[in-house]
Every structure is written in structure tokens, then in C-alpha cells.
Amino acid sequence: MRSISSKSLLLALSVFVAVACSSDSGLSPFTSDGCSLFPDAYLINNNDWCECCVEHDKAYWKGGTEQQRERVDTALMRCVFIKTNDHVLANVMFEGVRFGGSPYFYNWYRWGYGWPYDRKYQALTEDEQKQAQALMAEYQASGQSVCKR
């Protein structure tokens, strides 16, 4: 019978501890499709609000409390208005995200879409915030952009 060396035992123990201590909180990497189910820009002029939607997606991806969602949706409305000077468009987008972005809907653009469906409204822990920051840093370092203009 062959004995296990102390090096092999130490290596196996290290791997076991690393796996046991790692926590998979379920937050998937950030993705954005711009203004989900809505145009990113006017077709007849240069008004473009895509960046407003990507910023909105960053908050929707990581989720949080119901009050945080209300603030983020209001920020989207303001951003679209600033970019377009169009109150009607800004209000339509606000009403759309308030209606369709609920965490209780099983869709890819819901509040907290980076988490499994059962998360709903829930404040992020300090560890979850750090995980979200690390994943967002990876996304930003990748140079990806869905906004074409």
C-alpha cells in the first residue's frame, strides 16, 4: 500500500479549504442590452439615451431594496429628459420600467436580474456589494458597450 506524502496531503487540504470557504452567492456577470424592449435612440435625429439605460441596467443587475429601485427609475427618467428634452419620452420610459421591471416577474430585465429569481427586494450585504463591485470592474475593463453612437 502506498502512503500519502505530507505534500500531497497539504495540497489536498488546501484545495478542500479553498472550495469550502468560497461562497457562490449567485450573482452572474453584468450584461446589458441597452434599453430592453425599447429603442436606444431616436431614428430621426441624434438624440441618444442608451447610456441612461446602461446605467439603469447596472443598478437593476445588482438589485437591492424597493426604495433603491424607485430612485434608480427616477434617475433614468431624469437622464432621458436631460439627453432628449422630451418629457413624454422620459415619462413613458419611467412608467415602463416601473411596470415591467418588478422583481416578481420572471424576465431578464427585472430588478435584481443578476441574481436567481427568488431574490426579490433585498439589501445587498457587504460581501455582495464587494462581489458586485468586482464583477462591474471586470465588465468595465473589458471595454464592452452596447451603445453604438
C-alpha atoms as one frame of an Amber mdcrd trajectory, in Angstrom:
protein
   0.000   0.000   0.000   1.323   3.383  -0.942   1.380   6.113   1.696   0.292
   9.681   1.034   3.094  12.193   1.259   2.741  15.182   3.534   2.960  17.450
   0.450   0.039  15.672  -1.218  -1.969  15.784   1.966  -1.271  19.500   2.412
  -2.231  20.202  -1.207  -5.486  18.243  -0.890  -6.303  20.022   2.374  -5.603
  23.429   0.796  -7.923  22.693  -2.123 -10.642  21.472   0.262 -10.383  24.636
   2.395 -10.420  26.903  -0.664 -13.559  25.236  -2.015 -15.272  25.172   1.374
 -14.537  28.838   2.054 -15.571  30.118  -1.346 -19.123  31.371  -1.417 -21.155
  31.347  -4.594 -23.754  33.987  -3.945 -25.267  33.501  -7.362 -24.517  36.939
  -8.857 -23.847  36.479 -12.543 -21.515  38.758 -14.539 -23.016  42.074 -15.650
 -24.737  42.239 -19.024 -26.771  44.943 -20.692 -28.827  45.106 -23.857 -29.298
  48.864 -23.631 -32.937  49.863 -23.352 -34.619  46.466 -23.074 -37.671  46.227
 -25.336 -37.336  49.944 -26.183 -35.245  51.922 -28.708 -31.873  53.282 -27.547
 -32.167  56.436 -29.643 -34.407  58.411 -31.990 -34.231  57.305 -35.589 -34.799
  60.814 -36.994 -32.279  62.862 -35.019 -29.146  62.442 -32.924 -30.857  62.201
 -29.534 -29.477  59.093 -27.870 -30.284  57.860 -24.362 -28.555  54.471 -24.481
 -26.066  55.371 -21.720 -29.010  56.173 -19.440 -30.290  52.634 -19.951 -26.900
  51.028 -19.335 -26.532  52.941 -16.063 -30.068  51.845 -15.171 -29.140  48.240
 -16.023 -26.139  48.393 -13.682 -28.461  49.072 -10.772 -31.118  46.588 -11.931
 -28.469  43.879 -12.330 -27.337  44.054  -8.710 -30.765  44.852  -7.281 -31.401
  45.947  -3.719 -34.316  47.438  -1.857 -37.602  48.708  -3.223 -36.596  52.273
  -2.334 -33.349  51.891  -4.280 -35.331  50.753  -7.315 -37.616  53.800  -7.077
 -34.568  56.104  -7.003 -32.936  54.327  -9.956 -36.117  54.506 -12.043 -36.433
  58.225 -11.290 -32.764  58.715 -12.240 -33.458  57.000 -15.592 -36.352  59.372
 -16.248 -34.180  62.404 -15.447 -31.302  61.165 -17.573 -33.542  60.555 -20.589
 -35.081  64.002 -20.196 -31.643  65.640 -19.972 -30.471  63.796 -23.113 -33.639
  64.469 -25.145 -35.557  67.355 -23.550 -38.637  65.176 -24.131 -40.933  64.897
 -21.087 -43.253  62.424 -22.816 -40.442  60.016 -23.700 -38.917  60.267 -20.215
 -42.286  59.600 -18.568 -43.112  56.682 -20.890 -39.783  55.063 -20.036 -40.342
  55.678 -16.325 -43.797  54.096 -16.412 -42.444  51.194 -18.456 -39.693  50.301
 -16.005 -41.996  50.801 -13.023 -44.498  48.382 -14.526 -42.236  45.849 -16.231
 -39.151  45.799 -14.009 -40.669  44.226 -10.925 -38.534  41.515  -9.300 -41.683
  39.377  -9.160 -41.728  38.961 -12.953 -39.686  36.119 -14.420 -37.876  38.053
 -17.147 -34.290  39.000 -17.989 -34.752  42.715 -17.254 -36.323  42.538 -13.793
 -34.937  44.243 -10.684 -32.008  42.147  -9.475 -31.621  40.242 -12.750 -28.044
  39.293 -11.872 -29.352  37.104  -9.044 -31.504  33.982  -9.104 -35.233  34.671
  -9.478 -36.074  34.122  -5.822 -34.080  37.112  -4.504 -36.792  39.813  -4.991
 -36.197  43.032  -2.961 -33.277  42.558  -0.632 -30.475  44.836   0.518 -27.024
  43.674  -0.508 -24.681  42.527   2.219 -21.195  43.988   2.412 -19.776  40.839
   0.780 -22.386  41.003  -2.009 -21.544  44.666  -2.630 -17.860  43.755  -2.940
 -18.723  40.953  -5.347 -20.853  43.328  -7.439 -18.029  45.891  -7.498 -15.517
  43.258  -8.635 -17.815  41.984 -11.392 -18.550  45.547 -12.522 -14.817  46.323
 -12.631 -14.333  43.264 -14.858 -17.105  44.459 -17.182 -15.687  47.978 -17.392
 -12.168  46.673 -18.022 -13.498  44.592 -20.936 -14.451  47.754 -22.850 -17.797
  46.295 -23.894 -20.524  48.701 -24.936 -23.981  48.180 -26.363 -24.353  51.881
 -27.161 -23.454  52.460 -30.785 -23.264  56.240 -31.062
